[in-house]
């Protein structure tokens, strides 16, 4: 019998932290908490997926970290699967980055969506 032990990374600079699939509701944010020994106060990541006439299709917006909260919005997801084309990352300290990637599965007219996500810690490439 075959058994898969683990999934290897093709980029040795990335360390997966958390990945999974969850369901969310349009207009109601999902929350993720990020902890690290170099961060005194936990970082709260607030991800909002919503439809908004004033925004472009598949528009990704993020704000600066304020009061240890990072607000990220993804507007007007396409019907079917849509999301980030490349990982989104933030330099938190030294050469460490906090990054994530996500996809949204959304049915036309639905009030909910399925979110597939992965958070990871990476290292900035040295020049």
Secondary structure, DSSP 8 states (H G I E B T S, - for coil): ---------S-TTEEEEEEEEEEEETTS-EEEEE--TT-SS-EEEEEEEE--TTS-TTEEEE---BTTEEEEEEES--SEEEE-SS-EEEEEETTEEEEEEEEEEE-TT-SEEEEEEEEEEEE----
